[in-house]
Amino acid sequence: MNIPRITSIDEALKIYYSNAEIGNKEIISLFGRLSSATISRLKKTVKEEMNRRNTYSYGNYKVNTGIAFDIWGIDVVDLEKRRNKLRDLNLQ
């Protein structure tokens, strides 16, 4: 699956730590402007994994944030390390 690039490290971390579940609004904020088909495809893969893990959603249009980041290959620990390094170098 082709996963879009995140818009920013800070935005990804904010979404991860602020939301137990994410929907279209958060996905657009995470990846930038996407077609509705791309958003649906991204959510569909997460919902399939949620079913495999017996994880349920509070809303029909949302997906579990932790599983989504895992499926989409977004490593939160790595992002935090990179953000902290940028701050140490005064580049952020």
Buried (B, 14 or more C-beta within 10 A) or exposed (E): EEEBEBBBBEBBBBBBEEBEBBBBEBBBBBBEEBEEEBBEEBBEBBBEBBEEEEBEBEEEEBBBBBBBBBBBEBEBEEBBEEBEEEEEEEEE
